[in-house]
Amino acid sequence: MDLFEKINWRHRLAKEIEQAFIKSTVTIFVFDQDNIIAFGRVVGDGRYYAMLNVVVDPEYQGKGVGKYLVNTLNGQLENYHFVNLSAAPGGDNFHENLGMEKANHCFYPASGPKTVPTTLPAR
């Protein structure tokens, strides 16, 4: 859970994270010794996919780990029509360097009973 602390996933419950990985179409974890330093996952139906939670420990960013994750996840998908990647702010250059194009036609619920808070209370 150290990586989750580093990336501010403190508000997520371990059981919810575990279930998300289990229910994903493809999940990849990258280790350094016994420590998870990166992970990524894809959910999909065989033709349409969403690449989610491509996360690299800040200490390992800029070393090709994120590129490896995105390329490996994408390489696991066959005969797809569309892959959507949801990214955190600030990752535009990274994704554009991988040949991805930014789309400006995404909609999502602004709030509701199932919305996860995107900001954390001060510690």
Secondary structure, 3 states (H helix, E strand, C coil): CHHHHHCCCCCCCHHHHHHHHHHCCEEEEEEECCEEEEEEEEEECCCEEEEEEEEECHHHCCCCHHHHHHHHHHHCCCCCCEEEECCCCCCHHHHHHCCCCCCCCCCCCCCCCCCCCCCCCCC
